[in-house]
Amino acid sequence: MPAPARCPTCDQRIFNRRLALCEFCGALLPLSELLSPEELEADEDRVDAEARRARFERRLDRDERAEVRRRRRRGFGWGFPLGPFG
C-alpha cells in the first residue's frame, strides 16, 4: 500500500483529497495530491448511490412497519382479532 499523501509545507497527512488547501496549515496542495475530475465524479456518484440506497431502506422500513401495524389491527399479527378495543 502506498504511503499516505502529505502536505509539502507542514508534512501533515492529507485526509481529504477533495480540498485544494491543507486542513492544517492552509497551504495550496499540489494537483498531483488532489483527486482528479474523474475520481471526483466517481466519488460523487458513489455517495449519491449510497444516499439513494439509504433513502430506499428507510422507506422500506417505514412501509414494513406500517404493514405490521395494519396486520395487527386486522388481527393477522397474532392469529386472532384484537377485539373491540384493538
N, C-alpha and C positions, 0 to 999 in steps of 0.2 A: 504494500500500500504506500502511495507517495506521501511525503511529508506534508503537513498542512501548510497552506499559503500563509505568509507572514507579511506584515506591513514593512516596507523598506525604510520607513522613517523611525518607527518606535519598536519594531521587531515583535509586535504582539500578533497573535494568531488572528487571521481574518475569519470571522464566524459567519458573516453574511456577504456572499459574493455578489448579491444584487445591488449593494450600495457602492457608490463611487468613492465614498470617503471612509477612512479608517474610523471605526467607532470609538477608538481610544484617544488618538491624537488629532483626528480631523484632517489628516493629510490626504491628498488625492492619490488613489491607488492606481497602479499601472493597469492598463486594459488587459494585459495577459492574466491578471489575477481575478478579473471580473467574469461573470457569466456572459457567454456570447448571446447575441439576439436569439439564436435558435434554442439555446439552453433555457433562456428566459421564457420563451414561448412554450417550450415543453413543460417547464415547471408550472407556468400559469395554467396550462391545460390539465396537468395532474391535480393541482389544487382545486380547479373548477370541478373536475370529475369527483374528487373526494367530497366536495361540498354537496354536489347533486346526490351522491350516494347517501350521505348523512341525512339530507332532507327526505329522501325516499324512505330510509329506515325509520325516521321519526314519524312520518306519515303512516307507514305500515304499522308501527307500534300503536299509534293512536287509533287506527282503524280496527286493529285486532282487539284493543281494549274495549272499543265501542261495541264490537260484535259480541264479546263475552258478556257485557252488560245487557245487551238485547236478549241474548240467550237465557241469561239468568232471570230476566223479567218474564220471559215466556215459559220458564221452568225447565229449559233444556240443560242448564248447567248442573243441576243436582239430580235430575231424573224425576222430579215431581214438581207440580205447580207451587209457587210460593204462597198462594192463598190470597185472601182479600187485602192483606196488609203489605204484600211484597210488591 
